[in-house]
Amino acid sequence: MFRIGIVQNNPRFLKAGENVAECLDLMDRLQADLWVLPELFASGYNFRTRAEASRCAEEVPSGPLCSLLKAWTKARDCAVVAGLPEKTRGRLYNSAVLVNGGRVHLYRKTHLFGNEKRFFAPGDTGFWTAPVKGVKVGVMICFDWFFPESCRTLALRGAQVIAHSANLVLPWGPEGMKIRSLENRVFTATANRVGSERGLRYIGLSQVVAPNGGLLARLGPGEVRALAVETDPWTARDKKVHPRNDLFRDRRPRFYR
């Protein structure tokens, strides 16, 4: 079995140290093979200026958050997906890292939402998967869910679990991720935040969904909490929806252009 953990927090804006400590405290109480933290979980989200975004951004993998998560995951024999503002070569990205002991994999958000376009450059990493204890894990961030190509690309690259770091404010994401799980036959783990920040209210409802679209766990709209659920990721390799229908083998890409 493979335990997937999600964290739902209510970060204090630009109080990274406090926010990281709170999340790690929640995670220390449970065991998971893979933890998923929200988008920009330590910094807060609703920046008004590029200077604010830059103030809390860090380089990957040399920054303090990555260094801390490398030590934390190594000590607990697990992996963590965490959203953070990244800075490199004069650019800022809305990024997430998959940290697994000494290894750090970087994903930059492909589909920017709203005012993010004022501060962040569009992501250029593309979608990838990385192994965690023999399970292929893919990463995407918040508004990426609205584009079916995000999950489909990860699934075609072998993802069994898709870690979805989010700061959801629109109401459709949690239900939409059930469809993304079903149409790709993968586990999805959405970690969202709660509370309000400079006029934005976040909907919570962090969840883990099975490949059949069934809800394995969901947190409430105001809960600050971590949870972990047991999954069998090998079931995500079965793409049959009928004895004569394989979800991927039946694709006809030449007609999709």
Kinemage of the C-alpha trace (Angstrom):
@kinemage 1
@onewidth
@group {chain A} dominant
@subgroup {mainchain}
@vectorlist {calphas} color= white
{ca met a 1} P 0.000 0.000 0.000
{ca phe a 2} L 0.987 3.627 -0.542
{ca arg a 3} L -0.134 6.299 1.907
{ca ile a 4} L -1.010 9.703 0.441
{ca gly a 5} L -1.176 12.664 2.812
{ca ile a 6} L -2.668 16.094 2.182
{ca val a 7} L -2.350 19.274 4.228
{ca gln a 8} L -4.886 22.093 4.358
{ca asn a 9} L -3.586 25.265 5.990
{ca asn a 10} L -4.500 28.908 6.525
{ca pro a 11} L -1.181 30.700 5.996
{ca arg a 12} L -0.305 34.097 7.379
{ca phe a 13} L 0.713 36.365 4.520
{ca leu a 14} L 4.509 36.574 4.101
{ca lys a 15} L 5.093 34.693 7.399
{ca ala a 16} L 6.898 31.764 5.824
{ca gly a 17} L 8.638 30.487 8.940
{ca glu a 18} L 5.412 30.280 10.939
{ca asn a 19} L 3.515 28.667 8.080
{ca val a 20} L 6.138 26.013 7.414
{ca ala a 21} L 6.386 25.144 11.103
{ca glu a 22} L 2.608 24.783 11.383
{ca cys a 23} L 2.402 22.441 8.388
{ca leu a 24} L 5.324 20.283 9.483
{ca asp a 25} L 3.734 19.973 12.921
{ca leu a 26} L 0.531 18.667 11.339
{ca met a 27} L 2.493 16.234 9.171
{ca asp a 28} L 4.623 14.983 12.073
{ca arg a 29} L 1.488 13.510 13.669
{ca leu a 30} L 0.802 11.127 10.776
{ca gln a 31} L 2.657 8.809 8.433
{ca ala a 32} L 2.544 9.049 4.652
{ca asp a 33} L 4.713 8.009 1.745
{ca leu a 34} L 3.779 11.155 -0.196
{ca trp a 35} L 2.660 14.460 1.286
{ca val a 36} L 1.013 17.200 -0.781
{ca leu a 37} L 1.022 20.812 0.430
{ca pro a 38} L -0.959 23.718 -1.096
{ca glu a 39} L 0.190 26.177 -3.732
{ca leu a 40} L 2.404 28.910 -2.209
{ca phe a 41} L 1.628 27.325 1.159
{ca ala a 42} L 4.308 29.209 3.088
{ca ser a 43} L 4.266 32.660 1.498
{ca gly a 44} L 0.605 33.412 0.918
{ca tyr a 45} L -0.833 34.051 -2.523
{ca asn a 46} L -2.468 37.410 -3.178
{ca phe a 47} L 0.528 39.610 -3.941
{ca arg a 48} L -0.059 43.248 -4.868
{ca thr a 49} L 3.396 44.005 -6.209
{ca arg a 50} L 6.242 42.144 -7.827
{ca ala a 51} L 8.398 43.236 -4.883
{ca glu a 52} L 6.143 41.296 -2.488
{ca ala a 53} L 6.360 38.173 -4.630
{ca ser a 54} L 10.116 38.542 -4.977
{ca arg a 55} L 10.599 39.078 -1.244
{ca cys a 56} L 9.476 35.553 -0.398
{ca ala a 57} L 10.770 33.771 -3.522
{ca glu a 58} L 13.777 31.475 -3.406
{ca glu a 59} L 16.058 29.572 -5.721
{ca val a 60} L 15.537 25.864 -6.305
{ca pro a 61} L 17.066 23.626 -5.036
{ca ser a 62} L 19.450 25.794 -2.983
{ca gly a 63} L 16.824 27.821 -1.082
{ca pro a 64} L 15.912 27.366 2.589
{ca leu a 65} L 12.579 25.589 2.030
{ca cys a 66} L 14.087 22.972 -0.268
{ca ser a 67} L 16.968 22.443 2.154
{ca leu a 68} L 14.557 21.945 5.044
{ca leu a 69} L 12.325 19.551 3.102
{ca lys a 70} L 15.304 17.497 1.952
{ca ala a 71} L 16.297 16.884 5.564
{ca trp a 72} L 12.696 16.326 6.715
{ca thr a 73} L 11.841 13.789 3.988
{ca lys a 74} L 15.108 11.926 4.452
{ca ala a 75} L 14.479 11.570 8.186
{ca arg a 76} L 10.914 10.309 7.628
{ca asp a 77} L 11.478 8.212 4.512
{ca cys a 78} L 8.832 10.011 2.467
{ca ala a 79} L 8.381 12.591 -0.270
{ca val a 80} L 6.732 16.022 -0.206
{ca val a 81} L 5.191 18.136 -2.953
{ca ala a 82} L 5.133 21.808 -1.939
{ca gly a 83} L 4.213 25.022 -3.767
{ca leu a 84} L 6.539 28.017 -3.560
{ca pro a 85} L 7.470 31.212 -5.413
{ca glu a 86} L 10.712 30.562 -7.274
{ca lys a 87} L 13.257 33.106 -8.505
{ca thr a 88} L 15.913 32.471 -11.106
{ca arg a 89} L 17.767 34.646 -13.635
{ca gly a 90} L 15.619 37.679 -12.888
{ca arg a 91} L 12.344 35.800 -13.352
{ca leu a 92} L 9.708 34.655 -10.889
{ca tyr a 93} L 7.734 31.422 -11.266
{ca asn a 94} L 4.784 29.935 -9.427
{ca ser a 95} L 6.430 26.584 -8.801
{ca ala a 96} L 6.178 23.327 -6.924
{ca val a 97} L 8.899 20.924 -5.880
{ca leu a 98} L 8.770 17.194 -5.362
{ca val a 99} L 11.343 16.585 -2.652
{ca asn a 100} L 12.379 13.018 -1.914
{ca gly a 101} L 15.387 12.903 0.406
{ca gly a 102} L 18.296 14.408 -1.505
{ca arg a 103} L 16.383 14.641 -4.799
{ca val a 104} L 14.432 17.748 -5.819
{ca his a 105} L 12.245 17.814 -8.937
{ca leu a 106} L 10.957 21.191 -10.115
{ca tyr a 107} L 7.640 21.986 -11.785
{ca arg a 108} L 6.652 25.498 -12.919
{ca lys a 109} L 2.952 26.249 -13.270
{ca thr a 110} L 1.903 25.936 -16.895
{ca his a 111} L -1.437 27.769 -16.772
{ca leu a 112} L -1.289 31.012 -14.797
{ca phe a 113} L -4.496 32.381 -13.271
{ca gly a 114} L -5.645 36.006 -12.990
{ca asn a 115} L -3.160 38.396 -11.426
{ca glu a 116} L -0.447 35.737 -11.334
{ca lys a 117} L 0.369 36.918 -14.864
{ca arg a 118} L 1.516 40.245 -13.405
{ca phe a 119} L 4.302 38.659 -11.371
{ca phe a 120} L 5.096 35.186 -12.654
{ca ala a 121} L 6.486 33.953 -15.962
{ca pro a 122} L 4.603 31.099 -17.639
{ca gly a 123} L 6.019 27.741 -16.632
{ca asp a 124} L 8.542 26.127 -18.969
{ca thr a 125} L 9.257 22.755 -17.348
{ca gly a 126} L 6.417 20.852 -18.977
{ca phe a 127} L 4.742 17.921 -17.235
{ca trp a 128} L 6.846 15.040 -15.919
{ca thr a 129} L 6.687 12.105 -13.526
{ca ala a 130} L 9.142 10.990 -10.866
{ca pro a 131} L 9.299 7.794 -8.792
{ca val a 132} L 8.382 7.719 -5.108
{ca lys a 133} L 8.892 4.249 -3.620
{ca gly a 134} L 8.277 2.724 -7.017
{ca val a 135} L 5.123 4.773 -7.688
{ca lys a 136} L 5.116 7.287 -10.542
{ca val a 137} L 4.024 10.706 -9.279
{ca gly a 138} L 3.137 13.716 -11.423
{ca val a 139} L 2.732 17.320 -10.272
{ca met a 140} L 0.457 20.160 -11.305
{ca ile a 141} L -0.649 23.435 -9.706
{ca cys a 142} L -4.151 24.812 -9.114
{ca phe a 143} L -5.591 26.245 -12.395
{ca asp a 144} L -3.797 23.526 -14.361
{ca trp a 145} L -6.772 21.323 -13.461
{ca phe a 146} L -9.040 23.380 -15.746
{ca phe a 147} L -7.073 22.127 -18.756
{ca pro a 148} L -7.724 18.402 -19.357
{ca glu a 149} L -4.413 18.178 -21.186
{ca ser a 150} L -2.544 18.607 -17.888
{ca cys a 151} L -3.743 15.393 -16.258
{ca arg a 152} L -3.898 13.522 -19.553
{ca thr a 153} L -0.259 14.337 -20.322
{ca leu a 154} L 0.800 13.154 -16.870
{ca ala a 155} L -1.246 9.984 -17.200
{ca leu a 156} L 0.217 9.223 -20.625
{ca arg a 157} L 3.647 9.592 -19.039
{ca gly a 158} L 2.751 6.898 -16.552
{ca ala a 159} L 1.571 8.886 -13.539
{ca gln a 160} L -0.263 6.729 -11.018
{ca val a 161} L -0.710 9.589 -8.549
{ca ile a 162} L -1.121 13.256 -9.483
{ca ala a 163} L -0.206 15.712 -6.737
{ca his a 164} L -2.261 18.887 -7.149
{ca ser a 165} L -1.077 21.840 -5.053
{ca ala a 166} L -3.803 24.488 -5.089
{ca asn a 167} L -5.166 27.797 -3.815
{ca leu a 168} L -8.676 27.269 -5.186
{ca val a 169} L -11.102 30.174 -5.141
{ca leu a 170} L -13.437 29.029 -7.931
{ca pro a 171} L -16.061 26.481 -6.845
{ca trp a 172} L -15.604 23.793 -9.475
{ca gly a 173} L -12.143 22.389 -8.747
{ca pro a 174} L -12.892 19.603 -6.249
{ca glu a 175} L -15.682 18.097 -8.336
{ca gly a 176} L -13.700 18.617 -11.524
{ca met a 177} L -10.775 16.648 -10.110
{ca lys a 178} L -13.070 13.637 -9.688
{ca ile a 179} L -13.549 13.726 -13.457
{ca arg a 180} L -9.803 14.103 -14.039
{ca ser a 181} L -9.226 10.961 -11.945
{ca leu a 182} L -11.956 9.039 -13.748
{ca glu a 183} L -11.028 10.006 -17.300
{ca asn a 184} L -7.374 9.104 -16.702
{ca arg a 185} L -7.813 6.285 -14.172
{ca val a 186} L -5.338 7.816 -11.708
{ca phe a 187} L -5.284 8.850 -8.073
{ca thr a 188} L -5.353 12.609 -7.544
{ca ala a 189} L -4.462 14.421 -4.334
{ca thr a 190} L -5.556 18.073 -4.129
{ca ala a 191} L -4.132 20.143 -1.261
{ca asn a 192} L -5.915 23.476 -0.957
{ca arg a 193} L -5.834 26.257 1.617
{ca val a 194} L -8.598 27.923 3.608
{ca gly a 195} L -9.342 31.382 4.964
{ca ser a 196} L -9.318 34.748 3.214
{ca glu a 197} L -6.513 37.003 2.054
{ca arg a 198} L -6.868 40.535 0.718
{ca gly a 199} L -10.359 39.934 -0.621
{ca leu a 200} L -9.868 36.371 -1.873
{ca arg a 201} L -11.636 33.539 -0.070
{ca tyr a 202} L -10.281 30.017 -0.444
{ca ile a 203} L -12.666 27.079 -0.544
{ca gly a 204} L -10.710 24.324 1.206
{ca leu a 205} L -12.172 20.888 0.342
{ca ser a 206} L -8.762 19.272 -0.050
{ca gln a 207} L -9.228 15.673 -1.142
{ca val a 208} L -7.898 12.359 -2.408
{ca val a 209} L -9.745 10.721 -5.311
{ca ala a 210} L -9.499 7.142 -6.619
{ca pro a 211} L -9.111 6.138 -10.287
{ca asn a 212} L -12.838 5.368 -10.494
{ca gly a 213} L -13.653 8.961 -9.502
{ca gly a 214} L -14.635 7.948 -5.989
{ca leu a 215} L -13.843 10.275 -3.116
{ca leu a 216} L -11.467 8.636 -0.630
{ca ala a 217} L -11.216 11.617 1.717
{ca arg a 218} L -12.171 15.272 1.787
{ca leu a 219} L -11.560 18.034 4.319
{ca gly a 220} L -14.115 20.710 5.135
{ca pro a 221} L -14.196 24.281 3.790
{ca gly a 222} L -12.660 25.707 6.965
{ca glu a 223} L -10.546 22.918 8.446
{ca val a 224} L -6.860 23.363 9.173
{ca arg a 225} L -5.758 19.758 9.200
{ca ala a 226} L -3.659 16.997 7.683
{ca leu a 227} L -4.930 13.558 6.756
{ca ala a 228} L -3.489 10.446 5.138
{ca val a 229} L -5.218 7.619 3.290
{ca glu a 230} L -4.045 4.213 2.097
{ca thr a 231} L -4.160 3.595 -1.636
{ca asp a 232} L -3.176 0.828 -4.022
{ca pro a 233} L -1.445 2.775 -6.810
{ca trp a 234} L -1.063 -0.318 -8.971
{ca thr a 235} L -4.789 -0.109 -9.731
{ca ala a 236} L -3.981 3.098 -11.639
{ca arg a 237} L -2.162 0.984 -14.236
{ca asp a 238} L -5.424 -0.657 -15.273
{ca lys a 239} L -6.894 1.530 -18.005
{ca lys a 240} L -9.714 -0.826 -18.973
{ca val a 241} L -13.246 0.574 -18.745
{ca his a 242} L -14.736 -2.532 -20.421
{ca pro a 243} L -13.207 -5.875 -21.436
{ca arg a 244} L -12.952 -4.547 -24.998
{ca asn a 245} L -12.001 -0.977 -24.163
{ca asp a 246} L -8.666 0.293 -22.937
{ca leu a 247} L -8.739 4.002 -22.162
{ca phe a 248} L -5.379 4.734 -23.781
{ca arg a 249} L -5.207 2.101 -26.509
{ca asp a 250} L -8.558 3.295 -27.856
{ca arg a 251} L -7.330 6.857 -28.255
{ca arg a 252} L -7.265 8.199 -31.839
{ca pro a 253} L -4.997 11.245 -31.601
{ca arg a 254} L -4.986 11.947 -35.345
{ca phe a 255} L -8.621 13.051 -35.027
{ca tyr a 256} L -8.011 15.314 -32.018
{ca arg a 257} L -6.213 18.092 -33.895
